[in-house]
Amino acid sequence: MPRDLPENTRLLVICPSRGRPDRVMDMLKSFYETRSAGTEICIVVSVDDLRFGEYEKNLTGENLIVCESRFTPDKTNYVAAKLYPDLSYYGLVDDDQIFRTPGWDIKFIQEIEKHKGWGLCCGKDLFNADWYQYKHPNGFIVSGNFVKLFGYLIYPKFQHVGIDHWQADLFGHAGCLFHLPEVIIEHCHANIGKAAMDEGYAWVYSKEVYEYGMNIWYGWQQNEMPADISKLRKAR
């Protein structure tokens, strides 16, 4: 069962995880070493995860949440829009990321609040050499007013691929995509030699999953992007 959050919780970081009950422990260790007061975390796993028993064993005492779906948007939106809908900020971190900068959460919140309290803020993930070339958020927080406005944290038609493209378009064109290069949340990903290839990475980069994600992004651009950008701009 999801646990009650402390009364002072301002930011809840959501970590959708699958097949990595070992690696998620490294992420958690770095989270607790760098977070500030008022920042909490939950781990979301799916009912069909073959390593579910290991999550239960490894994450004793953690806020472990079970979701029927394996997909990142479903897990994330279930937590943000259904379980804990009234928080000021929500974060999303992958189970293969490591928090390197103490106080990253306060820095992100302060940056958003400098800009009317709306938007998405992320740091440097050490994945791409030049973040500004691609502007793909990774290891980010989003203001809770966005979740209330749209009814979700992540566009729900995605599975995994394409989420960062959608965020770059929506928050970027609405003028509320913020990047702090001094904050490092390292993405220890197989594609850059910082992890071994596993079933999760293979699934994400399979032709079927990749094409599905790109098609969802293109469809959103063609049919919904102008209205969504306008909606976010007006709310700010």
C-alpha positions as CSV (number, residue, x, y, z in Angstrom):
1,M,0.0,0.0,0.0
2,P,1.2,3.5,-0.7
3,R,2.3,5.3,2.5
4,D,1.2,8.6,3.8
5,L,3.8,11.3,3.0
6,P,5.2,13.6,5.8
7,E,3.2,16.8,6.2
8,N,6.1,18.9,5.1
9,T,6.5,17.1,1.7
10,R,6.9,19.7,-1.0
11,L,8.5,17.5,-3.8
12,L,7.8,13.8,-4.5
13,V,10.3,12.1,-6.8
14,I,8.8,9.2,-8.7
15,C,11.0,6.4,-9.9
16,P,9.4,3.9,-12.3
17,S,11.6,0.8,-12.2
18,R,11.5,-2.5,-13.9
19,G,13.9,-5.5,-13.7
20,R,16.5,-3.5,-11.7
21,P,16.0,-4.1,-8.0
22,D,19.7,-3.9,-7.5
23,R,20.4,-0.8,-9.5
24,V,17.6,1.1,-7.9
25,M,19.4,0.8,-4.6
26,D,22.3,2.8,-5.9
27,M,19.9,5.5,-7.1
28,L,18.2,5.6,-3.7
29,K,21.5,5.9,-1.8
30,S,22.5,8.9,-3.9
31,F,19.0,10.4,-3.4
32,Y,19.2,10.3,0.4
33,E,22.7,11.7,0.4
34,T,21.7,14.7,-1.6
35,R,18.1,15.6,-1.0
36,S,16.8,18.4,1.2
37,A,14.0,18.5,3.8
38,G,10.6,18.2,2.3
39,T,11.7,15.9,-0.6
40,E,10.5,12.3,-0.6
41,I,10.7,9.5,-3.1
42,C,8.6,6.5,-4.2
43,I,9.5,3.5,-6.4
44,V,6.8,2.2,-8.8
45,V,6.9,-1.3,-10.2
46,S,4.5,-3.3,-12.2
47,V,2.6,-6.4,-11.2
48,D,4.2,-8.5,-13.9
49,D,7.8,-7.7,-13.1
50,L,9.7,-11.0,-12.9
51,R,11.9,-9.6,-10.1
52,F,9.1,-8.2,-8.0
53,G,10.0,-10.3,-5.0
54,E,13.5,-8.8,-5.0
55,Y,12.0,-5.3,-4.9
56,E,9.9,-6.2,-1.9
57,K,13.0,-7.6,-0.2
58,N,15.4,-4.8,-1.1
59,L,13.0,-1.9,-0.5
60,T,11.7,-2.8,2.9
61,G,10.8,0.6,4.5
62,E,10.6,2.4,1.2
63,N,7.4,3.7,-0.4
64,L,7.0,0.9,-2.9
65,I,4.0,1.3,-5.1
66,V,2.6,-1.4,-7.4
67,C,1.0,-0.4,-10.7
68,E,-0.7,-2.7,-13.2
69,S,1.0,-1.1,-16.2
70,R,4.7,-1.4,-17.1
71,F,4.8,1.9,-18.9
72,T,6.5,5.0,-17.5
73,P,3.6,7.5,-18.1
74,D,1.0,5.1,-16.5
75,K,3.2,4.6,-13.4
76,T,4.0,8.3,-13.1
77,N,0.5,9.6,-13.7
78,Y,-0.9,7.1,-11.2
79,V,1.2,8.5,-8.5
80,A,1.0,12.2,-9.4
81,A,-2.6,12.5,-10.4
82,K,-4.3,9.7,-8.4
83,L,-2.3,8.9,-5.2
84,Y,-0.7,12.2,-4.3
85,P,-2.5,14.9,-6.4
86,D,-2.0,18.0,-4.2
87,L,1.8,18.4,-4.0
88,S,3.7,21.5,-5.1
89,Y,6.3,19.6,-7.2
90,Y,6.8,16.2,-8.7
91,G,10.1,14.7,-10.0
92,L,10.9,11.8,-12.3
93,V,14.1,9.9,-12.1
94,D,15.2,6.6,-13.8
95,D,16.5,3.7,-11.8
96,D,19.8,4.0,-13.7
97,Q,20.5,7.6,-12.5
98,I,22.6,8.9,-9.7
99,F,22.2,12.2,-7.9
100,R,25.6,13.9,-7.7
101,T,24.8,17.5,-6.5
102,P,23.7,18.1,-2.9
103,G,20.6,20.3,-2.7
104,W,19.6,19.7,-6.3
105,D,16.0,19.8,-5.3
106,I,16.2,23.2,-3.8
107,K,18.0,24.6,-6.8
108,F,15.4,23.2,-9.1
109,I,12.5,24.6,-7.1
110,Q,14.1,28.0,-6.8
111,E,14.7,28.2,-10.5
112,I,11.0,27.4,-11.3
113,E,9.8,29.9,-8.6
114,K,12.0,32.6,-10.2
115,H,9.9,32.2,-13.3
116,K,6.3,32.5,-11.9
117,G,6.2,29.0,-10.3
118,W,5.4,27.1,-13.5
119,G,7.5,24.8,-15.5
120,L,10.0,22.0,-15.7
121,C,13.6,22.2,-14.4
122,C,16.4,19.7,-15.1
123,G,20.1,19.4,-14.7
124,K,23.1,17.9,-16.5
125,D,22.8,14.1,-17.1
126,L,26.3,13.6,-18.5
127,F,24.7,11.7,-21.4
128,N,24.9,14.3,-24.3
129,A,27.9,16.5,-24.6
130,D,25.7,19.6,-25.3
131,W,22.3,19.6,-23.6
132,Y,21.3,22.8,-25.5
133,Q,21.6,21.0,-28.8
134,Y,18.9,18.5,-27.9
135,K,17.1,20.0,-24.9
136,H,15.9,16.7,-23.7
137,P,14.9,16.8,-20.0
138,N,16.2,14.0,-17.8
139,G,16.1,13.8,-14.1
140,F,13.7,16.7,-13.7
141,I,11.0,18.2,-11.6
142,V,7.7,19.7,-12.7
143,S,5.5,22.2,-10.8
144,G,2.3,20.6,-9.4
145,N,0.1,23.3,-11.0
146,F,1.0,21.7,-14.4
147,V,-0.4,18.3,-13.2
148,K,-3.6,20.0,-12.1
149,L,-4.0,21.9,-15.3
150,F,-3.5,18.9,-17.7
151,G,-4.5,16.1,-15.4
152,Y,-1.2,14.2,-15.9
153,L,2.5,14.6,-15.4
154,I,3.5,12.7,-18.6
155,Y,1.4,12.7,-21.8
156,P,-0.4,9.4,-21.3
157,K,-0.3,8.0,-24.8
158,F,3.5,7.4,-24.6
159,Q,5.1,4.2,-23.4
160,H,8.6,5.4,-22.9
161,V,10.3,6.7,-26.0
162,G,9.4,10.2,-27.0
163,I,8.6,11.7,-23.6
164,D,11.6,14.0,-23.6
165,H,10.8,15.2,-27.1
166,W,7.3,16.1,-26.0
167,Q,8.6,17.9,-22.9
168,A,11.1,19.9,-25.0
169,D,8.4,21.0,-27.3
170,L,5.7,21.8,-24.8
171,F,7.7,23.4,-22.0
172,G,10.2,24.9,-24.4
173,H,7.7,26.7,-26.6
174,A,5.7,27.7,-23.6
175,G,8.8,29.4,-22.2
176,C,9.1,27.3,-19.0
177,L,11.8,24.8,-19.7
178,F,14.7,25.5,-17.4
179,H,18.2,23.8,-17.3
180,L,20.8,24.1,-14.5
181,P,24.1,22.7,-15.8
182,E,25.6,23.0,-12.4
183,V,23.2,20.3,-11.1
184,I,24.3,16.8,-12.0
185,I,22.0,13.8,-12.1
186,E,24.1,11.3,-13.9
187,H,22.4,8.9,-16.3
188,C,24.4,5.7,-16.1
189,H,23.1,4.3,-19.3
190,A,24.2,1.3,-21.4
191,N,24.4,3.4,-24.6
192,I,27.3,5.4,-23.2
193,G,29.0,2.5,-21.6
194,K,28.0,3.2,-18.0
195,A,25.9,0.0,-17.6
196,A,25.6,-3.4,-19.1
197,M,22.9,-3.9,-21.8
198,D,19.8,-5.6,-20.2
199,E,16.2,-6.5,-21.2
200,G,15.0,-3.0,-20.2
201,Y,17.4,-1.2,-22.6
202,A,16.8,-3.7,-25.3
203,W,13.0,-3.2,-25.0
204,V,13.2,0.6,-25.1
205,Y,15.4,0.6,-28.2
206,S,13.5,-2.1,-30.1
207,K,12.2,-1.1,-33.5
208,E,8.6,-1.5,-32.4
209,V,8.8,0.5,-29.2
210,Y,10.9,3.2,-30.8
211,E,8.6,3.7,-33.7
212,Y,5.5,3.7,-31.5
213,G,7.0,6.5,-29.4
214,M,8.0,8.6,-32.3
215,N,4.5,8.2,-33.9
216,I,2.9,9.3,-30.6
217,W,5.1,12.4,-30.6
218,Y,4.5,13.2,-34.2
219,G,0.7,12.8,-33.7
220,W,0.8,15.1,-30.7
221,Q,2.7,17.7,-32.7
222,Q,0.3,17.7,-35.5
223,N,-3.0,17.5,-33.5
224,E,-2.5,18.9,-30.0
225,M,0.7,20.8,-29.7
226,P,-0.5,24.4,-30.5
227,A,-3.5,24.1,-28.2
228,D,-1.4,22.6,-25.3
229,I,1.3,25.3,-25.7
230,S,-1.4,28.0,-25.6
231,K,-3.0,26.4,-22.6
232,L,0.2,26.4,-20.6
233,R,1.2,29.9,-21.7
234,K,-2.2,31.3,-20.6
235,A,-2.0,29.6,-17.2
236,R,1.3,31.2,-16.5
